[in-house]
Structures are given as C-alpha cells and as structure tokens.
C-alpha cells in the first residue's frame, strides 16, 4: 500500500506554506510517492506550475484547494476531472467575489451548485465536522455530516490527522468513532505545510508576518509535525485505521484531471453574416492595404498572403479581429491607440491600423512575431492615451461581457529589502540593524545577500552581512526569497475568455477594486487564454493635448502621419540635445548618444533606441558601431553572407530580428527555426545544452561553405548578443512616436 498526501500547502497559501513547490516535489520523489496533491488556501495560484512540474518529475498531480466555508470552517476539495476543475474555479470565484473586502467564504448553496467532479474531505481541525466533534456538539456534527454526504455522496470523506500528541490523537480517535457511527469513509492526511520538519520555523515566521505580530506572540495549537512524511511514518501513525490509509489510494485513483495546456482559447468575435473569421480578417486586411499602398506590389501581396496563411493555420484569426475591433473603436472616438513590441513586425497588424510603423519600409521580419513553429498565442500590446484607457477597458467589458473579462494578476514576491523588513520585524530585530541592512540593496534578491556579500559594491561597503551573530537572520531572509506575498493588478493586462472566464480561471478582488485572475500572465498563457495588454502611455496624452492646443490657438490641424521623417531642423535639435520632453529621447544617456551619433535620418533614431540600453552599453557595442558610423574604422563582416543581415548596422548585431537573419543566411535555417534558435539562447541553458546548440549551428554553417572557425566566432557573437538584444520592431514603433 502506498500512502498519498492529499492535503498539502505550498507558498501559494500566501504566508502559510513554508516549502517551494520544487522542494515539495523533490521530497515526494525522494520518498518514491507516485502522486501528490496541492491544496492551497482559497486559491489555485500555484496549480498550473505545480501540475507541469509534477508531470516532469513523474508524479501524478492532483489539483485542489482548502476552501473556507460558512462559519469560517475549512473544507478540502480535490478535482476528479475537468468538470471538477471548472467547478472549483467557479466556487472559488463565488467565494471571493460575493463580498468585497471580506475574507472569502463559500456558501452551502455554492457548494451544492458546484459539487460535480469534486471530492470533499472534512478538513483539518478547523473543518466544520472536526470542530463540532471536538467541542462535543454531536447533533450539529450529524447535521453537518448529512449535508456534506447529501452534496458529495460517496465522494465525501472524514479527514483524520494523527499528530503524535495526546490532544491530536484523542481528537482523531473521537472523529474516527463519529465516522463509524455515521457510516462515513475516513481518509488519512497530514495537513502538510513544509517538506521537512526543520522548516517549521519558516512557517511560524510567515504566520507572524501574515498576522503582523511577533513570532513570540503566536498563540493556539502549534506543531512541528506538518511535514511531508513518508509512507512508513504515516503507516505507523494509522496502523489502527488501515482503511484511512487505503482510501488515500482510492481517492487518488478517482482524480484524473488532465489540463489542456497550450490550447488557444480566443474570444468569440461577432462576425457579419456570411463571414468566417478568416474571410473577414482577409477582407479587412486587403481593404487596409489598399488604403496604405494604393496598388499592391507583388512583394506586399506575397507578404500579406504568407502572414494571413500563418495566422489561419495557427487558429489566431479571431484574436486579430478582436484587437482590430478594440483599436478601431478607440480610433473612431479619437482615442490614440497603437501597437508596440514584436507585433509591429507584422504587415497585417500595420494595414489593420493597429500599428503605425510600416514593416516593409523598415525591413521588419514577421517571424520574430509569429510563425508556424511557435504555437503560443501572439501578444499584441497596445499603448493608449493614459487619460482614456478606462474607456477602452470598459468597451472590452461591454463587448465580451463582465463574466468574460478580468485583469491579469501579478504575484508580488519577496526581494531582499522586503524580506529583511518583514523577517526583522517578526523577530523583533533592532530597527537600526534593519535599516542598515536595507540600505542601498534595492532590487537584489534575498538569496544574493550572502552569495554576493564579498563582490557587490553595495554589499561590500557594509560589514553587516558578515556579522556572525546575524548569519541566521540573513539565512531566514534568503529562505523566503521569491515567496509570494500577495496578488496585485498586472499593469494593463486584460483577460478575455472564450466563454465564462471563471470556468478556467478563479477570480478575486484586488485591493483597488478590480476583478483579477488568481493566475499570473505566464500561467494564463499556458492555459491559452487571451491576455491583452492595454497600457497607459502619458506620451499619447501629451501629443493629443499638443495637437488640440495648436489647432485651438493657431488654427492649424496637424496630421501626424504626414509629418516628414527627414526634417533637417528636427535632426539639428536632436544633435544639439534639445530633446527634453521628447518621448524616449530625453534621458541624459540618449542626449549624450545624440552628440556622439550625430543623427541625420530616421534610422539613426532606431539605432539610438537600441544602443542606449544597459546590455549594449555594457558590452561596448557603441564603441564598435560609432567609429564605423563616422568612417573612422572600416565596415567589416566575418563572412560575406552577413552583408544582407548586418548591412544596415554596419556589420554590428543590434536587433533581435538580425539574429534570425544571420541564422537563416549562414546556417540555412528557416526563419521559424531561426526564431526558435534565438529564443533558446535567451533562456537559461546548461553548458551541455549550449554546447549542443553550438555544434548544431557550426555543422549547419559548414554545409553552407562557412568555415568552422568563422561559424564558431559568429555563434559566440550571437550567444553574447542574445542576452541583451533589442526588438527592432519595438524600436521602430517608438522611433516613429518620438
């Protein structure tokens, strides 16, 4: 018999779980446990990442939650299947949204309404039945048991927890006796909050932080026993109730949820009669192209056909229509709105008036945005006049229905300063020590305090991190590094469901009164739900006000699309550094670069935006590019086949799109394969994985007549560049706006 842990908390129980998901799975695998459940408090925030990681570990994941029900009691719920997962999402949503600014509580009506596909365990000692039995209120306990048995039928179990203490064993014995009298099945759990017993101190620390008290002030029952125990340990604790152990396997066998990750779930766009998503998108695209170009060249036609065909094959037509509709609605009402980022690489996006930058004119590469080998949903981020963003958001809610739209959540986690302040306060550390430890560390993670104490200048200047009496304190801070603290609203991110959003995503209130998802943007992407960033951009507001003032005070109506991009007077101002207040070009670094670059054409603005960033400056790319720009050094190429890709930047790699072109021109990759190559190099890779990529690249280059030595050198340049490459499409979009 193999015992299965069915009641487990992670840090996504927010200041109650003391071990990371990775650590819990690592311990479960070490104990050779084939299955593990995750049941965080009133949330599924960690569920998607737990599900994915468990499968990678060879462990069957069970998704669930410990839900607060009426009377502030706990109930452990586990998903049997997709219907159960959907019902758990809806139950949690109902519990959170029913009463704003109140702790979430599921009503009895909601439990009954969303019961299908769920297994219910009576909960820890704070469960309704354990609480009533513990207080000898047997008649009330019987009524509660009748309710849960009526709702969940054979999927309701009395949860027994045997900690080796007189009180715990006594409570468990009475609860088991009650279950036998009521003919209810029992199940053994350990209400796990950490992987190993030693992490009990972390749980206490988190609990104190959560309650805003000192650790020394914690009251109520406390135990070190809530760790991930082995089957042998659980067998020893439940040797008198073997059926409770056997039922863990029985319950696990009933839980067979398979999440459809990666499946696109786009909003249903209302089409004109007789149109399909593809036919309507094609019609709008060609109408837009006619407006932009007049007669269409073969180059434009081929590009449009290729892009539309790719969009259709990937099933993204309705997404493009949804974005077009939002932008079209905004523009009709005089709300300035445009795309940023890699979406600007798309000609379809441009002719639909979603972007203001022509990808043909600026030689932008569609595959940097999307291609047939990249199946995750495209990401079209929109910049909107800050003053009128809420109008756009309200339109989206009205268009798709309030049940189908919500804000994306951001999981706020501990960095060094927050960890030092919260841990220090809970442990009653002197305030002067807390302040000195927090001084000047800003964006460091807590784990880096000890790792870089001897090398980082901001850490070396203070001896506090090396004081032996504070070593344990800083270790505690490092232990909760990246632990979640709370959810907040993602800047600009909106979810649009293909139906009722709460069927797939549990929702709750943000502190500011927005309805937000319990998942962050990465998990939302894995679920295939559309995340649309509608971002407030103050520059849009400034431009709108300026145009209105000019028309009102001078009677001149200016069309921004007709302003020339080669005005000598504008470039003279730029060279003189007179750009205070100019979007993207006003920083001291940009003004200094203008004096060195001496811009005289629009392309120079794009170069400047790509160069003035920490990565390129730190790697001295400006010192390579600028002498070539001013004819002080010759323009050279490691291989003649690099001229097409790097000609515009004088043999220097400045843009992400150029990585694709280099891999295509030298290694013979398709642009889609080249984008996969680029993306692979931007993620953390082991030395072994990088070596495989290197060998593959060099082998492909050699087949195209490139020597191993040159191919090796080019690979090194690409690998170094990948860490800080800038998307040319984004630079072009912001260059036009600037």
VENWOBEL-V824261 format. One record per backbone hydrogen bond with DSSP energy under -1.0 kcal/mol. NH is the residue of the N-H (numbers start at 1). CO is the residue of the C=O. If there is no record, write none. Layout:
nh co
NH CO
NH CO
This chain:
nh co
9 192
13 10
14 11
18 193
24 20
25 21
26 22
27 23
28 24
29 25
30 26
31 27
32 29
33 28
36 60
37 5
38 62
39 8
42 66
47 44
50 46
51 47
52 48
53 49
54 50
55 51
56 52
57 53
58 55
59 54
60 34
62 36
64 38
65 77
66 40
67 75
69 73
70 106
72 69
73 69
74 126
75 67
76 121
77 65
78 119
79 63
80 117
85 81
86 82
87 83
88 84
89 85
90 86
91 87
92 88
93 89
94 90
95 91
96 92
97 93
98 94
102 99
105 95
106 68
111 107
112 108
113 109
114 110
118 115
119 78
120 155
121 76
122 157
127 124
131 127
132 128
133 129
134 130
135 131
136 133
137 132
138 136
141 137
142 138
143 139
144 140
145 141
146 142
147 143
148 144
149 145
150 146
151 147
152 148
153 149
155 152
156 153
157 120
158 185
160 187
165 163
169 165
170 166
171 167
172 168
173 169
174 170
175 171
176 172
177 173
178 174
179 175
180 176
181 177
182 178
183 180
184 179
187 158
188 244
189 160
192 7
193 226
194 226
199 196
200 197
203 199
204 200
205 201
206 202
207 203
208 204
209 205
210 206
211 207
213 208
215 426
217 214
218 215
227 225
229 227
234 230
235 231
236 232
237 233
238 234
241 238
244 241
246 242
247 243
248 245
250 246
251 247
252 248
253 249
256 80
261 259
262 526
265 528
275 272
280 276
281 277
282 278
283 279
284 280
285 281
286 282
287 283
288 284
289 285
290 286
291 287
292 288
293 289
294 290
301 297
302 298
303 299
304 300
305 301
306 302
307 303
308 304
309 305
310 306
311 307
312 308
313 309
314 310
315 312
316 311
320 316
321 317
322 318
323 319
324 320
325 321
326 322
327 323
328 324
329 325
330 326
331 327
332 328
334 331
335 330
338 383
339 354
340 381
344 341
345 342
346 343
350 346
351 347
352 348
353 350
354 349
355 349
362 358
363 360
364 359
368 365
369 366
370 366
374 371
382 533
383 338
384 535
385 336
388 385
392 388
393 389
394 390
395 391
396 392
397 393
398 394
399 395
400 396
401 397
404 401
406 495
407 515
408 493
409 519
410 488
412 486
414 483
416 444
419 415
420 416
421 417
422 418
423 419
424 420
425 421
426 422
427 423
428 425
429 424
434 430
435 431
436 432
437 433
438 434
439 435
441 438
444 441
449 446
451 447
452 448
455 452
456 452
459 456
460 456
461 457
462 459
466 463
470 467
471 468
474 470
475 471
476 472
477 473
478 474
479 475
480 476
481 478
482 414
483 480
485 412
486 412
488 410
490 408
494 532
495 406
496 530
497 404
501 403
503 500
504 501
505 501
508 516
510 514
513 510
516 508
517 407
518 506
524 520
525 521
526 522
527 523
528 525
529 524
532 494
534 492
535 382
537 384
540 537
542 538
543 539
544 540
545 541
546 542
547 543
548 544
549 545
550 546
551 547
552 548
553 549
554 550
555 551
556 550
562 559
563 560
571 567
572 568
573 569
574 570
575 571
576 572
577 574
578 573
579 577
582 579
585 582
591 587
592 588
593 589
594 590
595 591
597 593
598 594
604 601
605 602
606 602
607 603
608 604
609 605
610 606
611 607
612 608
613 611
617 613
618 614
619 615
620 617
621 616
625 621
626 622
629 625
630 626
631 628
632 627
633 627
642 639
643 640
646 642
647 643
650 647
651 646
652 649
656 726
659 656
660 656
661 657
662 658
663 659
664 660
665 661
666 662
669 663
674 670
675 671
676 672
677 673
678 674
679 675
680 676
681 677
690 686
691 687
692 688
693 689
694 690
695 691
696 692
697 693
698 694
699 695
700 696
701 697
702 698
703 699
705 702
706 701
711 707
712 708
713 709
714 710
715 711
716 712
717 713
718 714
719 715
720 716
721 717
722 718
724 721
725 721
731 727
732 728
733 729
734 730
735 731
736 732
737 733
738 734
